[in-house]
Amino acid sequence: MRAVLCSRFDGIDSLELGELAEPVPGPQEVLIDVHVAALSFMDTLMVAGRYQMKPSLPFVPGSDVAGIVLAVGDGVRHVRAGQRVACSHWYGGMAERMVAPGSSVVVLPDGVGMEVGATVRYAYGTAHYALVERANLCGGETVFVSGAAGGVGLAAVDLARHAGAVVIAGTSSASRGDVASQQGADHVIDYTREPVRDRLLELTAGRGVDVFFDNVGGALFGTVSRTMAWGGRVLPIGFTSGEIPNLAMNLPLLKNYSVVGCFWGPWAAREPLRARAADEELVAAVAGGPLRPRIADVLAVSSFAEGLQRLAQREVMGRLVLRVKS
């Protein structure tokens, strides 16, 4: 089968299209005929050896796909051959066939196309786990989302809006702010041009932020950590700034706020039934209309390097999708 191959951890330029043997599903696994694969910032880190985990070389990058079930391994009961599904795994997606853990596979409702379906599980799964499972977000609370125009950021804006929160989107440009507004953000702060602390206090009438959904890290984290509301929750999601921040522990002490880990992938592996229930809830909400994933562009699989470079250079607003099957 044709696949994008990473043979060494030298980044995007070292990737190449090649041929691999057809994978075979084992117990509790599903073999998928991949139609589309959604790219993520995580992919750019993984092929450079900069992610929290390093697959054995060579490997196929790509975490999110949608396609048709070809076969299921022993013990898989909730999907069957011929069904349209989406799934995500740490890697394996940029190929004509993918084997994924059965627990990561969700049936796509009739109203959800493959291109949209491939974008839901990782981005919306991460945002749902953080906001609902970990932060227990309530309607009327204020959420500040940094990196709000990226795939996970827009999913967080969408879910927080749907939950009835007041959503403040933090972005690095006016055009990104426009996209976040279109996704449902009530307010936008361009943190390259505006005083973030002053604006957050102004927008919250001085009380601060209830939930901080942080995709960026770096200096921005330090600023917002000083504008949290009493009893707030800080959700570290990622560090697209390239800098993992530190936190002065007197700040959560004085405001009684919490720092809550939100690593969705390992949670989904540890809690497969709860994760699948969340997946089914999310794709149903996409089919029904309340949730609105944004696809920035659809590229041919041969343009995988272009797509990954655009992600690495922070040029993408929403999700990029590769069309694997014509």
C-alpha positions as CSV (number, residue, x, y, z in Angstrom):
1,M,0.0,0.0,0.0
2,R,1.1,3.6,-0.5
3,A,2.0,5.5,2.6
4,V,3.9,8.6,3.9
5,L,7.0,7.2,5.6
6,C,9.1,8.7,8.4
7,S,12.4,6.8,8.5
8,R,14.3,9.2,10.7
9,F,13.4,12.0,13.1
10,D,14.6,14.8,10.8
11,G,11.3,16.7,10.4
12,I,9.0,17.2,7.5
13,D,11.6,17.4,4.7
14,S,12.8,13.9,5.5
15,L,9.3,12.3,4.8
16,E,8.6,10.5,1.6
17,L,5.9,8.6,-0.2
18,G,6.6,4.9,-0.3
19,E,5.2,1.4,-0.2
20,L,4.4,-0.8,2.9
21,A,2.9,-4.2,3.4
22,E,-0.9,-4.3,4.0
23,P,-1.5,-4.2,7.8
24,V,-3.5,-6.9,9.5
25,P,-5.8,-6.2,12.5
26,G,-5.1,-8.1,15.7
27,P,-7.5,-8.7,18.7
28,Q,-9.4,-5.5,19.6
29,E,-8.2,-3.8,16.4
30,V,-9.9,-2.5,13.2
31,L,-8.6,-2.3,9.7
32,I,-9.7,0.8,7.9
33,D,-9.7,1.7,4.2
34,V,-8.6,5.3,4.6
35,H,-10.4,7.9,2.5
36,V,-9.1,11.1,4.2
37,A,-6.6,11.9,6.9
38,A,-6.6,15.1,9.0
39,L,-3.3,16.7,9.8
40,S,-2.4,18.1,13.2
41,F,0.4,20.1,14.8
42,M,1.2,17.0,16.8
43,D,2.3,15.3,13.5
44,T,4.9,18.0,12.9
45,L,6.4,17.4,16.3
46,M,6.3,13.7,16.1
47,V,8.2,13.5,12.8
48,A,10.9,15.7,14.3
49,G,11.2,13.6,17.4
50,R,9.9,16.4,19.6
51,Y,6.7,14.9,20.8
52,Q,6.1,13.2,24.2
53,M,6.4,9.8,22.6
54,K,8.6,8.5,19.8
55,P,7.3,5.7,17.6
56,S,9.7,3.0,16.4
57,L,11.2,3.8,13.0
58,P,10.0,3.7,10.3
59,F,6.5,4.8,11.0
60,V,3.6,6.4,9.1
61,P,2.6,9.8,10.6
62,G,-1.0,11.0,10.9
63,S,-3.4,10.5,13.8
64,D,-6.9,11.2,12.4
65,V,-8.7,9.4,9.6
66,A,-12.1,8.6,8.2
67,G,-12.9,5.7,5.9
68,I,-14.6,2.3,5.5
69,V,-14.1,-0.7,7.9
70,L,-12.5,-3.6,6.0
71,A,-12.1,-6.0,8.8
72,V,-12.3,-6.3,12.6
73,G,-10.2,-8.3,15.0
74,D,-11.4,-10.6,17.7
75,G,-13.4,-8.8,20.4
76,V,-14.6,-5.9,18.4
77,R,-18.4,-5.7,18.5
78,H,-19.4,-2.1,18.0
79,V,-18.4,-1.7,14.3
80,R,-18.4,-4.1,11.3
81,A,-17.1,-4.3,7.8
82,G,-18.6,-1.8,5.4
83,Q,-19.4,0.9,7.9
84,R,-18.2,4.5,7.5
85,V,-16.1,5.4,10.5
86,A,-13.6,7.9,12.0
87,C,-10.8,7.1,14.3
88,S,-7.5,8.4,15.7
89,H,-4.3,6.9,16.8
90,W,-0.9,8.2,17.6
91,Y,0.3,7.5,14.1
92,G,-0.5,5.4,11.0
93,G,-3.1,7.7,9.3
94,M,-1.3,8.9,6.1
95,A,-1.6,5.6,4.3
96,E,-4.1,3.7,2.2
97,R,-4.9,1.4,5.1
98,M,-4.7,1.9,8.8
99,V,-5.0,-0.4,11.8
100,A,-6.5,1.3,14.9
101,P,-7.5,0.2,18.3
102,G,-11.2,-0.6,18.2
103,S,-11.8,1.7,21.2
104,S,-10.8,4.7,19.0
105,V,-13.2,3.9,16.1
106,V,-16.6,5.6,16.0
107,V,-19.3,5.1,13.3
108,L,-20.1,8.3,11.3
109,P,-23.8,9.3,11.2
110,D,-25.3,9.8,7.7
111,G,-25.1,13.5,8.0
112,V,-21.3,13.7,8.6
113,G,-19.1,13.4,5.5
114,M,-15.6,11.8,5.5
115,E,-13.7,15.1,5.4
116,V,-15.5,16.6,8.4
117,G,-15.6,13.2,10.2
118,A,-11.8,13.0,10.1
119,T,-11.5,16.3,12.0
120,V,-13.7,15.5,15.0
121,R,-12.1,13.0,17.3
122,Y,-8.7,14.4,18.1
123,A,-9.6,18.2,18.2
124,Y,-13.1,18.0,19.6
125,G,-12.2,15.0,21.8
126,T,-9.3,17.0,23.4
127,A,-11.5,20.0,23.9
128,H,-14.4,18.0,25.3
129,Y,-12.2,16.1,27.7
130,A,-10.6,19.3,28.9
131,L,-13.7,21.5,29.2
132,V,-16.3,18.9,30.3
133,E,-14.5,16.0,32.0
134,R,-11.7,18.0,33.6
135,A,-13.0,21.6,34.1
136,N,-16.7,20.8,34.6
137,L,-17.5,23.9,32.6
138,C,-20.8,25.6,33.5
139,G,-23.0,27.9,31.5
140,G,-22.3,31.5,32.2
141,E,-18.6,31.0,33.1
142,T,-15.9,32.8,31.1
143,V,-13.5,30.8,29.1
144,F,-10.3,32.2,27.6
145,V,-8.9,30.1,24.7
146,S,-5.4,30.8,23.5
147,G,-4.4,29.8,20.0
148,A,-8.1,30.0,19.3
149,A,-7.9,29.8,15.5
150,G,-6.1,26.4,15.4
151,G,-7.9,23.1,15.1
152,V,-8.1,22.4,18.8
153,G,-8.6,26.0,19.7
154,L,-11.6,26.4,17.3
155,A,-13.1,23.1,18.7
156,A,-12.8,24.6,22.2
157,V,-14.5,27.8,21.1
158,D,-17.3,25.8,19.5
159,L,-17.8,23.5,22.5
160,A,-17.6,26.3,25.1
161,R,-20.1,28.3,23.0
162,H,-22.4,25.3,22.9
163,A,-22.2,24.9,26.7
164,G,-23.4,28.5,27.2
165,A,-20.1,30.0,28.4
166,V,-18.8,33.4,27.5
167,V,-15.9,32.8,25.2
168,I,-12.9,35.0,24.8
169,A,-10.6,34.0,22.0
170,G,-6.9,34.8,22.1
171,T,-5.3,35.0,18.6
172,S,-2.2,36.3,17.0
173,S,-3.8,38.4,14.2
174,A,-7.0,40.1,13.2
175,S,-7.7,37.5,10.5
176,R,-7.4,34.7,13.1
177,G,-9.7,36.7,15.4
178,D,-12.3,36.9,12.6
179,V,-12.3,33.1,12.3
180,A,-12.7,32.7,16.0
181,S,-15.6,35.1,16.0
182,Q,-17.2,33.2,13.1
183,Q,-16.9,30.0,15.3
184,G,-18.8,31.7,18.1
185,A,-16.4,33.6,20.3
186,D,-18.0,36.5,22.1
187,H,-14.8,38.6,22.3
188,V,-11.4,38.4,20.7
189,I,-8.0,39.6,22.0
190,D,-5.1,39.9,19.6
191,Y,-2.3,39.2,22.0
192,T,0.4,40.5,19.6
193,R,-1.2,44.0,19.7
194,E,-3.3,44.3,22.9
195,P,-2.6,44.3,26.6
196,V,-4.0,40.9,27.5
197,R,-4.2,41.3,31.2
198,D,-6.1,44.7,31.0
199,R,-8.4,43.3,28.3
200,L,-9.3,40.2,30.3
201,L,-10.0,42.2,33.4
202,E,-12.1,44.7,31.4
203,L,-14.1,41.9,29.7
204,T,-14.7,40.1,33.0
205,A,-15.6,43.2,35.1
206,G,-12.4,42.7,37.1
207,R,-13.1,39.2,38.3
208,G,-10.8,37.3,35.9
209,V,-11.2,34.1,33.9
210,D,-13.0,31.0,35.1
211,V,-11.4,28.6,32.6
212,F,-8.1,29.1,30.7
213,F,-7.8,26.7,27.8
214,D,-4.1,27.1,26.9
215,N,-2.7,25.9,23.6
216,V,0.2,28.3,23.5
217,G,2.2,28.3,26.8
218,G,5.2,30.7,27.0
219,A,4.8,34.3,28.2
220,L,1.1,34.4,27.5
221,F,0.6,31.6,30.1
222,G,2.3,33.8,32.7
223,T,0.1,36.7,32.0
224,V,-3.2,34.8,32.1
225,S,-2.2,32.9,35.2
226,R,-2.3,36.3,37.0
227,T,-5.8,37.0,35.8
228,M,-7.7,33.9,36.9
229,A,-10.9,34.2,38.8
230,W,-11.5,32.7,42.3
231,G,-11.9,28.9,41.9
232,G,-10.8,29.0,38.3
233,R,-9.3,26.1,36.3
234,V,-6.1,26.3,34.1
235,L,-6.0,23.7,31.4
236,P,-2.6,23.1,29.8
237,I,-3.3,21.7,26.3
238,G,-0.1,22.4,24.3
239,F,2.9,24.7,23.8
240,T,2.8,26.0,20.3
241,S,5.0,28.9,21.3
242,G,7.8,26.4,21.8
243,E,8.2,27.3,25.5
244,I,6.8,25.2,28.4
245,P,6.0,27.7,31.1
246,N,6.4,27.7,34.8
247,L,3.8,28.7,37.4
248,A,4.4,30.6,40.6
249,M,2.4,28.5,43.0
250,N,1.4,31.4,45.2
251,L,-1.0,32.4,42.3
252,P,-3.3,29.3,42.6
253,L,-3.0,29.5,46.4
254,L,-4.2,33.1,46.5
255,K,-7.1,32.5,44.1
256,N,-8.0,28.9,45.0
257,Y,-7.6,28.0,41.3
258,S,-6.6,24.6,39.9
259,V,-4.2,23.5,37.3
260,V,-5.8,20.4,35.7
261,G,-3.9,18.1,33.3
262,C,-5.7,17.4,30.1
263,F,-3.8,14.7,28.1
264,W,-6.7,13.3,26.2
265,G,-5.0,10.4,24.3
266,P,-3.9,8.4,27.4
267,W,-7.2,9.1,29.1
268,A,-9.1,7.7,26.1
269,A,-6.9,4.6,26.2
270,R,-7.5,4.1,29.9
271,E,-11.2,4.9,29.8
272,P,-12.3,3.4,26.4
273,L,-16.0,3.2,27.2
274,R,-16.3,6.8,28.4
275,A,-14.1,8.0,25.5
276,R,-16.3,6.2,23.0
277,A,-19.5,7.7,24.6
278,A,-17.9,11.1,24.2
279,D,-17.0,10.4,20.6
280,E,-20.6,9.3,19.8
281,E,-22.0,12.4,21.5
282,L,-19.6,14.6,19.5
283,V,-20.3,13.2,16.0
284,A,-24.0,13.2,16.8
285,A,-23.8,16.9,17.6
286,V,-21.9,17.6,14.4
287,A,-24.5,15.7,12.4
288,G,-27.3,17.6,14.2
289,G,-25.8,21.0,13.7
290,P,-24.8,22.4,17.1
291,L,-21.1,21.8,16.5
292,R,-19.4,23.1,13.4
293,P,-15.9,21.8,12.6
294,R,-13.9,24.1,10.3
295,I,-11.9,22.7,7.5
296,A,-9.3,25.1,6.3
297,D,-8.3,23.2,3.1
298,V,-8.4,19.8,1.5
299,L,-5.2,18.6,-0.2
300,A,-4.1,15.6,-2.2
301,V,-2.1,13.1,-0.3
302,S,0.9,14.0,-2.5
303,S,0.8,17.5,-0.9
304,F,1.4,16.1,2.6
305,A,4.6,18.1,3.1
306,E,2.9,21.4,2.1
307,G,0.2,20.7,4.6
308,L,2.6,19.9,7.4
309,Q,4.7,23.0,6.6
310,R,1.7,25.2,6.8
311,L,0.9,23.8,10.2
312,A,4.4,24.2,11.4
313,Q,4.4,27.8,10.3
314,R,1.1,28.6,12.0
315,E,-0.6,29.4,8.7
316,V,-3.7,27.2,9.2
317,M,-7.0,28.3,10.7
318,G,-9.0,25.1,11.4
319,R,-8.0,21.6,10.2
320,L,-6.2,20.5,7.1
321,V,-7.3,17.3,5.4
322,L,-5.5,15.0,3.0
323,R,-7.6,13.2,0.4
324,V,-6.0,9.7,0.4
325,K,-8.6,7.9,-1.8
326,S,-9.8,9.6,-5.0
